[in-house]
Amino acid sequence: MSEATLQADLQREFLTLSSLFSTGDVTINDWNVLDGPNQNAPYIVIENSDDFAVAAIQTSPSRLWMIPFTLFARFLDWGTSEVAFAAARQPVLDHLVAMAYASASSHLNFGIRSIRSGSPIGYVYDRYVENDAESLPVFLSQRMIVEIAEK
């Protein structure tokens, strides 16, 4: 098994959340999704792992991958966007927790060890008005990290 296999499994699992994501909304190392209309958000970009560990368990080594992904939700206005972001994040987290104990054939089953935030909730601005002090963000975002043990 490889990091790429785990990334593809994560992508496939996120796409099963059809009430949130459509084909093309969940990418692997492809930030171009943010160039599309923010009305189609939420989006997820799964990244290459910044961190990994190999632990010797009895006589065979086990790899742990800390695979980051960033959730992007559409910015609507200051009053409702934080609530909308939390509403988009909750089913993603719930699905990962369910996958940690599922008995299907995915490499994620029983391999997920932890899920944690990798950053505070932040704001993404339009690249053409990024320096304008009065500009509003286009997206809210948060990086999250899933720790997965290879089987």
Secondary structure, DSSP 8 states (H G I E B T S, - for coil): --HHHHHHHHHHHHHT-TTT--TTSEEES-GGGGGS-GGG--EEEE---SEEEEEEETTEEEEEEEEEEEEEEE---TTTHHHHHHHHHHHHHHHHHHHHT--SSSTTTTTEEEEEESS--EEE--TTSTT-TT---SEEEEEEEEEEE--
